[in-house]
Amino acid sequence: METVPLFKLAARHGGRTAVIDDGGVYSYRDLLERSARAGAGLLDGGGDLREARVAFLAPPGFDYAAAQWGIWRAGGIAVPVAVSHPRAEIEYTVDDADASIVVAHPQFEERLRPVAEARRLRFSLTTDLFGGPAGPLPNVDVRRAAMILYTSGSTGRPKGVLTTHANIQAQVATLVEAWEWTPGDHILNVLPLHHVHGIINAMTCALWAGAVCEIQPSFDPRRVWGRLSAGDLTLFMAVPTTYKALIREWESAGVERRQAMSRGASKLRLMVSGSDALMVSTLEKWKKITGHTLLERYGMTEIGMALSNPLYGERSPGHVGTPLPGVEVRLVELELDEETGRHEHGGPAARGTPGEVQARGPGVFREYWRRPDATREALSSDGWFCSGDVASLEDGGFRIWGRASQDIIITGGENVSAREVEQVLSAHPGIRACAVVGALDHYWGKAVSAAVVAEEGHEVNRESLRDWARGKLAPYKLPQRVRVVSELPMNTMGKVVKPEVRAIFDAESPGEEE
């Protein structure tokens, strides 16, 4: 039996700093001790959680890391809940994962306790778990399930992506090798901790390498620049929208502050951009400000990272590089079935010809939780994951063109299902029909945009619709643009023609509503 090596690696680093947050500075020894107490508390006298799902909500920081490790060390499956999600989405996560235990930081007790009590689930506060005694912990095999992350899919409801400890280990190991993580590294992490980007690429890579992971609870441009200016960081990772906000902050500063900001940021060894397409103009502005050519990479919740520009050497704008160590990537022709509207796989795509990105390797997820049909559709019998993303292979490496499906909107690094938003908006008493698309936007990349047909006698506008949808949708899923139309464009089959809907918004000036 091969046990999870993450905790053994942490033991080697003992008193070295592992995590820094607003509450203080914590060593690897602190992390092991607190997570051991959490694990024992979750076991509550039992020997092994045996892959029971544990939904947990904690602010980004040391308590989050200790809770996650505690779940893993007790033999459970960690199901992180997004800090930004309203109760309806929290309930969906808890129910879909079939969680048997709900854990909350005291800051979120009022949000989580009612959800747990309504379902008669065991509820624990992190403070109670951390304050209890340590005890025996099970020997957890790397082949066991470790985590379920939720990602939006074209079906309109988020799917749970189940990864094993071995999957996570492979995802981390390839990045540690490719980006040359060492114990001397110090990363600033402002990414949400319910996505691969923040959990794996930033936090877990740092903790695997024995580095320092400094975590801020939320993104604040001025505060981030304060840390980048200090000159003691070595890595920073963010989504394109974050870099745009940082550029705006730099441009609004005085000359002396600008110089200090640029001087400090230039001392980092690596800055990475991902989770959404990076505009060349943003890359060029950031290079002018900091001297860094942002390293673009490509990955998904289901596979971790698959492609990356080189750590050394030329990084081609608009390209996401070549396969990472241990990852196979291929492009397959996609053919549209006119009757079903679905894309079917063909043969290998010719060089320079767009095709679907497919990846294979030890980091590929095990399954979509309780969705065998979706799993069979996404994973071929010989292990290839069908991403649904379209790319071409050019001289600069792979270039991602977007989703084969028109129903996924990547806005500010977040994946949003257009169908999910449509389902919520359609319940509005003043809306007869609606269609949601991603419209070009200078700031967000793509803006969630809704064309709506109002019921007779009802008035619908952007602000009233956003106010109504709050609490039903996460903030980043709220429509950023709303246009009332007399009718939606339909084809002969009675289906909405999304390109024509998108044209309504793309004809306007991008970025006028943020």
Helices and strands as residue ranges (DSSP letters): H 6-13, E 17-21, E 24-27, H 28-43, E 53-57, H 62-73, E 77-80, H 87-97, E 101-104, G 106-108, H 109-118, E 122-125, H 126-131, E 145-151, E 159-164, H 165-178, E 186-189, H 196-196, I 197-204, H 205-209, E 212-215, H 221-230, E 235-238, H 240-252, H 255-265, E 270-273, H 280-290, E 295-300, E 304-308, E 322-323, E 328-336, E 343-348, E 355-360, E 367-368, H 372-378, E 385-394, E 397-403, E 408-411, E 414-417, H 418-425, E 431-441, E 445-454, H 462-469, G 475-477, E 481-484, H 498-506
